[in-house]
Amino acid sequence: MNLHTPFDAPLAFIDVAAQRRRLGQRIDDAIARVLTHCQFILGPEVAQFEQELAAFCGARYAVGVASGTDALMLVLMAKGIGPGDAVFCPAFTFCATAEVVALVGATPVFVDIDTDSFTIDPQSLERAIATAKSLGLKPKAVLPVDLFGLPADYDALAAVAEGLFIIGDAAQSFGATYKGRSVGTLAAATATSFFPSKPLSCYGDGGAVLTDDALLAEKLRSLRVHGQGVDKYNAARLGLASRLDTVQAAILIEKLGIFREEIAIRDRIARRYHEDLAALVVAPTAAGDRTSVWAQYTIRLEAGDRDAVAAELKAKGIPTGIYYPKPLHQQEAYRHFPVGGGGLAVSERVAAEVLSLPMHAYLDERTQDRIVAAVRRALDG
């Protein structure tokens, strides 16, 4: 925060402008290069970014697409998942995870989450697979969501989901690690998003799929351009118009160059939050075998306390967020889809408790102290 900014000035929840100021001319020059060569569709920056993104996490291939939602759907399409197939999704996530399953004609089956990590509970997954079979559905894939920046327990899920295709939904976790392995290499395919609020973001919509599977990468490159075969006038399969924009790729190249530093800063901010708040609220932590990129810093409070804290912070110019106020199985568009055996008690409980505080790599200590003090005052009051 600018030292000349009044201490009670309204804050940004995610300060995209601060990063913009830091990168400044580098972003302007990157965009100018695209405007000079005018290759706006799959220009050279797209291939360059794909190579650098794959190298960043250690995946063999990265395929840039138009959004994180498309990244998920294109993988489902590439794997031929459709009517009669069951795909297992957490109920506590944004609707895009289940949306793509329904859009390809398959059935999302909702799974509960682990209380501490907010990611899929392997035991609930096991029950959900049994539920799907009892309904005559064919279990095909699991879509773990790495929520708030923390990877799911991929090894535990793989042990339960033997024979099922695992698609990592890493829209919030790219840059994190699990047992020393990077997100992007933990599943057969990993989808990520570059929406402006994500830790690695562009200035609009964008996404990518990471994989070590050469055939899958080839299919994805076809599917993102209307399913083209040897040329665009010979469609080999049904596809979409879902290419990563060249201007966005140019921006992402510059942002990827500072991403590791930003991850380290986010972690330092999260640790500081934890030191100040852990005695007052249920504070998030990264398990010993996982790191987080802290896409959100999400605390848990009693429902009444949450509303009071959110209102107090709002009055002080401090924004908060609730991710997510209603689990998917309670939303109108998804109420008719199956729920795994044993129900979704954890998802329902945490939806009434979660509150996300401002989190980004440009959150200075003075501003963070202001946020923590406001939380304390609200709870004392």
C-alpha positions as CSV (number, residue, x, y, z in Angstrom):
1,M,0.0,0.0,0.0
2,N,1.2,3.5,-0.8
3,L,2.5,5.1,2.4
4,H,0.6,8.3,1.6
5,T,-2.7,6.4,1.4
6,P,-4.9,7.1,4.5
7,F,-4.9,4.1,6.9
8,D,-8.7,3.8,6.7
9,A,-8.9,4.0,2.9
10,P,-10.8,1.2,1.2
11,L,-8.7,-1.8,0.4
12,A,-8.6,-4.1,-2.6
13,F,-9.5,-7.8,-2.0
14,I,-7.0,-8.8,-4.7
15,D,-4.8,-5.9,-5.8
16,V,-4.4,-6.5,-9.5
17,A,-3.4,-2.9,-10.0
18,A,-0.3,-3.2,-7.7
19,Q,1.1,-6.0,-9.8
20,R,0.3,-3.9,-12.9
21,R,2.3,-1.0,-11.5
22,R,5.2,-3.3,-10.8
23,L,5.4,-4.9,-14.3
24,G,4.5,-1.6,-16.0
25,Q,6.5,-1.2,-19.2
26,R,7.2,-5.0,-19.5
27,I,3.5,-5.6,-20.0
28,D,3.1,-2.6,-22.4
29,D,6.0,-3.9,-24.4
30,A,4.7,-7.4,-24.5
31,I,1.3,-6.2,-25.8
32,A,3.0,-3.9,-28.3
33,R,4.9,-6.8,-29.8
34,V,1.7,-8.6,-30.5
35,L,0.2,-5.5,-32.0
36,T,3.2,-5.2,-34.2
37,H,3.2,-8.7,-35.7
38,C,-0.6,-9.0,-35.6
39,Q,-0.8,-12.7,-35.2
40,F,-3.7,-12.5,-32.8
41,I,-4.8,-16.2,-33.0
42,L,-2.2,-18.8,-31.9
43,G,0.6,-16.3,-32.4
44,P,4.2,-17.1,-31.3
45,E,3.7,-16.0,-27.7
46,V,1.1,-18.8,-27.2
47,A,3.7,-21.5,-28.1
48,Q,6.3,-19.8,-26.0
49,F,4.1,-19.5,-23.0
50,E,3.0,-23.2,-23.3
51,Q,6.7,-24.2,-23.2
52,E,7.5,-22.0,-20.3
53,L,4.4,-23.1,-18.3
54,A,5.2,-26.8,-18.8
55,A,8.8,-26.2,-17.8
56,F,7.7,-24.3,-14.7
57,C,5.9,-27.3,-13.2
58,G,7.8,-30.2,-15.0
59,A,4.9,-31.4,-17.2
60,R,5.8,-32.5,-20.7
61,Y,3.0,-30.6,-22.4
62,A,0.9,-27.5,-21.8
63,V,-2.0,-26.6,-24.1
64,G,-3.4,-23.1,-23.8
65,V,-7.2,-22.7,-24.1
66,A,-9.7,-19.9,-23.7
67,S,-10.6,-20.4,-20.0
68,G,-10.2,-22.7,-17.1
69,T,-13.7,-24.0,-17.6
70,D,-12.9,-24.9,-21.2
71,A,-9.7,-26.6,-20.0
72,L,-11.9,-29.0,-17.9
73,M,-14.4,-29.6,-20.6
74,L,-11.9,-30.2,-23.3
75,V,-10.3,-33.0,-21.3
76,L,-13.7,-34.6,-20.7
77,M,-14.3,-34.4,-24.5
78,A,-10.9,-35.8,-25.3
79,K,-11.5,-38.8,-23.0
80,G,-14.9,-39.5,-24.6
81,I,-16.8,-39.0,-21.4
82,G,-20.5,-38.5,-21.9
83,P,-24.0,-39.9,-21.2
84,G,-24.2,-42.8,-18.7
85,D,-20.8,-41.9,-17.2
86,A,-20.3,-40.7,-13.6
87,V,-17.7,-38.0,-12.8
88,F,-17.1,-37.3,-9.1
89,C,-16.8,-33.7,-8.0
90,P,-16.7,-32.0,-4.6
91,A,-19.9,-30.2,-3.6
92,F,-17.9,-27.4,-2.1
93,T,-16.5,-25.5,-5.1
94,F,-17.5,-23.1,-7.9
95,C,-20.1,-24.5,-10.3
96,A,-17.8,-24.7,-13.3
97,T,-16.4,-28.0,-12.0
98,A,-19.7,-29.8,-12.2
99,E,-21.0,-27.6,-15.1
100,V,-18.6,-29.1,-17.6
101,V,-19.6,-32.6,-16.6
102,A,-23.2,-31.9,-17.3
103,L,-22.4,-30.1,-20.5
104,V,-20.8,-33.2,-22.0
105,G,-23.8,-35.2,-21.0
106,A,-22.2,-37.1,-18.1
107,T,-23.5,-37.1,-14.5
108,P,-21.7,-35.2,-11.8
109,V,-21.9,-37.1,-8.5
110,F,-21.2,-34.9,-5.5
111,V,-18.6,-35.9,-2.9
112,D,-17.9,-34.4,0.5
113,I,-14.7,-32.6,1.5
114,D,-12.1,-33.0,4.2
115,T,-12.7,-30.6,7.1
116,D,-9.1,-29.2,7.2
117,S,-8.1,-29.0,3.6
118,F,-11.5,-28.3,1.9
119,T,-10.5,-30.8,-0.8
120,I,-12.2,-34.2,-1.6
121,D,-12.4,-36.7,1.2
122,P,-11.2,-40.0,-0.1
123,Q,-13.7,-42.0,2.1
124,S,-16.6,-39.9,0.8
125,L,-15.3,-40.6,-2.8
126,E,-15.4,-44.3,-2.1
127,R,-19.0,-44.1,-1.0
128,A,-19.9,-41.9,-4.0
129,I,-18.5,-44.5,-6.4
130,A,-20.7,-47.1,-4.8
131,T,-23.7,-44.8,-5.1
132,A,-23.0,-44.2,-8.8
133,K,-22.9,-47.9,-9.5
134,S,-26.1,-48.5,-7.6
135,L,-27.8,-45.9,-9.9
136,G,-26.5,-47.7,-13.1
137,L,-23.9,-45.1,-13.9
138,K,-20.4,-46.1,-15.1
139,P,-17.7,-44.4,-13.0
140,K,-15.3,-42.8,-15.3
141,A,-13.4,-39.8,-13.8
142,V,-12.7,-37.9,-10.6
143,L,-12.4,-34.1,-10.6
144,P,-10.6,-33.1,-7.4
145,V,-10.5,-29.4,-6.8
146,D,-7.4,-27.9,-5.2
147,L,-9.3,-25.4,-3.2
148,F,-7.9,-22.0,-2.0
149,G,-4.4,-22.9,-3.3
150,L,-3.9,-26.3,-1.6
151,P,-3.6,-29.5,-3.6
152,A,-5.9,-32.4,-2.9
153,D,-4.5,-35.7,-1.5
154,Y,-3.9,-37.2,-4.9
155,D,-2.3,-40.4,-3.7
156,A,-5.1,-41.2,-1.4
157,L,-7.7,-40.4,-4.1
158,A,-5.8,-42.5,-6.7
159,A,-5.9,-45.5,-4.3
160,V,-9.7,-45.2,-4.0
161,A,-10.3,-44.3,-7.7
162,E,-8.3,-47.2,-9.2
163,G,-9.1,-47.3,-12.9
164,L,-10.7,-43.9,-13.0
165,F,-9.2,-41.0,-14.9
166,I,-8.2,-38.2,-12.6
167,I,-8.4,-34.6,-13.8
168,G,-6.9,-32.0,-11.4
169,D,-8.9,-28.8,-11.2
170,A,-6.0,-26.5,-10.3
171,A,-7.6,-23.2,-11.1
172,Q,-6.5,-22.0,-7.6
173,S,-3.4,-24.1,-7.0
174,F,-1.0,-23.8,-9.9
175,G,2.5,-23.2,-8.4
176,A,1.8,-25.4,-5.3
177,T,3.4,-28.8,-4.5
178,Y,2.3,-32.2,-3.1
179,K,4.9,-34.5,-1.7
180,G,7.6,-32.7,-3.6
181,R,5.8,-32.8,-6.9
182,S,4.4,-29.8,-8.6
183,V,0.8,-29.1,-9.5
184,G,0.5,-29.9,-13.2
185,T,2.1,-33.3,-12.7
186,L,-0.1,-34.9,-10.0
187,A,-2.9,-36.1,-12.3
188,A,-3.2,-37.6,-15.8
189,A,-4.4,-34.2,-16.8
190,T,-4.5,-30.9,-14.9
191,A,-6.7,-27.9,-15.8
192,T,-5.9,-24.4,-14.6
193,S,-7.3,-20.9,-15.1
194,F,-5.7,-17.5,-15.6
195,F,-8.8,-15.6,-14.6
196,P,-7.7,-12.2,-13.2
197,S,-8.3,-13.3,-9.6
198,K,-6.1,-16.4,-9.8
199,P,-2.5,-16.4,-8.5
200,L,-1.2,-16.7,-12.0
201,S,-3.5,-14.5,-14.0
202,C,-4.0,-12.7,-17.3
203,Y,-6.2,-9.6,-18.1
204,G,-9.3,-11.6,-19.1
205,D,-10.2,-15.2,-19.6
206,G,-7.5,-17.9,-20.2
207,G,-6.6,-21.4,-19.2
208,A,-4.4,-24.4,-19.9
209,V,-4.2,-28.1,-19.6
210,L,-1.0,-29.8,-18.4
211,T,-0.3,-33.4,-19.1
212,D,2.5,-35.9,-19.9
213,D,0.3,-37.7,-22.4
214,A,1.3,-36.9,-26.0
215,L,-1.9,-38.3,-27.5
216,L,-4.1,-36.3,-25.1
217,A,-2.2,-33.1,-25.8
218,E,-2.6,-33.7,-29.6
219,K,-6.4,-34.2,-29.2
220,L,-6.6,-31.1,-27.1
221,R,-4.9,-29.0,-29.7
222,S,-7.4,-30.4,-32.2
223,L,-10.4,-29.8,-30.0
224,R,-9.5,-26.2,-29.2
225,V,-9.7,-25.4,-32.9
226,H,-13.1,-26.9,-33.8
227,G,-11.7,-30.4,-33.8
228,Q,-9.6,-29.8,-36.8
229,G,-7.6,-32.6,-38.4
230,V,-4.9,-32.1,-41.0
231,D,-6.2,-28.6,-41.6
232,K,-9.0,-26.4,-40.4
233,Y,-11.3,-27.5,-43.2
234,N,-11.1,-31.1,-42.3
235,A,-12.6,-31.6,-38.9
236,A,-11.5,-34.9,-37.3
237,R,-13.9,-34.6,-34.3
238,L,-16.4,-32.2,-32.7
239,G,-14.6,-29.4,-31.0
240,L,-14.8,-25.8,-29.7
241,A,-13.4,-22.4,-30.5
242,S,-11.2,-22.3,-27.4
243,R,-7.7,-20.9,-28.1
244,L,-5.6,-18.9,-25.6
245,D,-5.5,-15.4,-26.9
246,T,-2.0,-14.2,-28.1
247,V,-2.2,-11.0,-26.2
248,Q,-3.1,-12.9,-23.0
249,A,-0.2,-15.3,-23.6
250,A,2.2,-12.3,-24.0
251,I,1.0,-10.9,-20.6
252,L,1.3,-14.3,-18.9
253,I,4.9,-14.7,-20.1
254,E,5.8,-11.6,-18.1
255,K,3.8,-12.6,-15.1
256,L,5.2,-16.1,-15.0
257,G,8.7,-14.5,-14.8
258,I,7.9,-13.2,-11.3
259,F,5.5,-15.9,-10.2
260,R,7.9,-17.9,-8.0
261,E,8.8,-14.7,-6.0
262,E,5.0,-13.9,-5.6
263,I,4.4,-17.4,-4.3
264,A,7.0,-17.0,-1.7
265,I,5.5,-13.6,-0.6
266,R,2.0,-15.1,-0.5
267,D,3.3,-17.8,1.8
268,R,4.9,-15.3,4.1
269,I,1.7,-13.3,4.3
270,A,-0.3,-16.5,5.1
271,R,2.1,-17.4,7.9
272,R,1.8,-14.0,9.3
273,Y,-2.0,-14.2,9.2
274,H,-1.8,-17.6,10.9
275,E,0.4,-16.3,13.7
276,D,-2.0,-13.4,14.4
277,L,-5.3,-15.2,14.0
278,A,-4.9,-18.9,14.9
279,A,-5.9,-18.3,18.5
280,L,-9.1,-16.5,17.5
281,V,-10.5,-18.4,14.5
282,V,-10.1,-21.7,12.7
283,A,-7.2,-20.7,10.5
284,P,-6.1,-22.6,7.3
285,T,-2.8,-24.5,7.2
286,A,-0.9,-26.4,4.6
287,A,-0.4,-30.0,5.4
288,G,3.2,-31.2,6.0
289,D,3.4,-32.9,2.6
290,R,1.8,-30.0,0.7
291,T,2.4,-26.3,-0.1
292,S,-0.2,-23.8,-1.0
293,V,-0.2,-20.7,-3.3
294,W,-2.9,-19.2,-1.1
295,A,-5.3,-18.2,-3.8
296,Q,-7.5,-17.3,-0.8
297,Y,-6.8,-17.0,2.9
298,T,-10.0,-18.5,4.3
299,I,-10.8,-18.6,8.0
300,R,-13.7,-20.4,9.7
301,L,-16.0,-18.8,12.2
302,E,-19.4,-19.6,13.8
303,A,-22.1,-18.5,11.4
304,G,-23.2,-15.6,13.6
305,D,-19.6,-14.4,14.1
306,R,-18.9,-14.7,10.4
307,D,-21.6,-12.2,9.5
308,A,-20.6,-9.8,12.3
309,V,-16.9,-9.9,11.3
310,A,-17.7,-9.4,7.6
311,A,-20.0,-6.4,8.4
312,E,-17.4,-4.9,10.7
313,L,-14.6,-5.2,8.2
314,K,-16.8,-3.8,5.4
315,A,-17.6,-0.8,7.6
316,K,-13.8,-0.3,8.0
317,G,-13.2,-0.4,4.2
318,I,-11.9,-4.0,4.3
319,P,-13.5,-6.4,1.7
320,T,-14.1,-10.0,2.5
321,G,-15.4,-12.9,0.4
322,I,-17.5,-16.0,1.0
323,Y,-16.3,-18.9,-1.1
324,Y,-18.7,-20.6,-1.2
325,P,-22.0,-19.7,0.5
326,K,-24.0,-22.6,-1.0
327,P,-22.7,-26.1,-1.9
328,L,-23.5,-27.2,-5.5
329,H,-26.0,-29.9,-4.5
330,Q,-28.1,-27.1,-2.9
331,Q,-28.1,-24.8,-6.0
332,E,-31.0,-24.9,-8.3
333,A,-29.2,-26.1,-11.4
334,Y,-27.5,-29.0,-9.6
335,R,-30.1,-30.2,-7.1
336,H,-31.2,-33.2,-9.2
337,F,-27.7,-34.7,-9.5
338,P,-26.7,-37.6,-7.2
339,V,-25.0,-37.2,-3.8
340,G,-22.6,-39.8,-2.6
341,G,-23.6,-42.1,0.3
342,G,-23.3,-40.6,3.7
343,G,-24.3,-37.1,2.5
344,L,-22.3,-33.8,2.4
345,A,-22.4,-32.7,6.0
346,V,-18.9,-31.1,5.9
347,S,-19.6,-29.1,2.8
348,E,-22.9,-27.9,4.3
349,R,-21.2,-26.9,7.6
350,V,-18.2,-25.0,6.2
351,A,-20.4,-23.1,3.7
352,A,-21.9,-21.4,6.7
353,E,-18.5,-20.7,8.4
354,V,-16.0,-19.7,5.8
355,L,-14.7,-16.1,5.3
356,S,-11.9,-15.1,3.0
357,L,-9.6,-12.2,3.9
358,P,-7.7,-10.0,1.4
359,M,-4.8,-12.0,0.0
360,H,-2.3,-11.1,-2.7
361,A,1.4,-10.7,-3.1
362,Y,1.3,-7.0,-2.7
363,L,-0.3,-7.0,0.8
364,D,2.1,-5.1,3.0
365,E,2.5,-5.6,6.7
366,R,0.9,-2.3,7.7
367,T,-2.2,-3.2,5.7
368,Q,-2.3,-6.7,7.0
369,D,-2.1,-5.4,10.6
370,R,-5.1,-3.2,9.9
371,I,-7.1,-6.3,8.7
372,V,-6.1,-8.4,11.7
373,A,-6.9,-5.6,14.1
374,A,-10.4,-5.3,12.5
375,V,-11.0,-9.0,12.9
376,R,-10.0,-8.9,16.5
377,R,-12.3,-5.9,17.2
378,A,-15.2,-7.6,15.5
379,L,-14.8,-10.7,17.6
380,D,-14.3,-8.8,20.8
381,G,-17.4,-6.8,20.1
